[in-house]
């Protein structure tokens, strides 16, 4: 399964033949989605990042 289209409030997936044959995704109303936990942390980190990590202040505080 691969994300084929990503929008603000929805997404579409593409299924390979094996996935379609071996799962019930094609005929289900509900799907359990699990996300990569590392991906969640990366997104959270990037959203908090408002200014560059390396600043003059940071360098001075760390002895440079």
Secondary structure, 3 states (H helix, E strand, C coil): CEEEEECCCCEEEECCHHHHHHCCHHHCCCCCCCCCHHHHHHHHHHHHCCCCCCCHHHHHHCCC
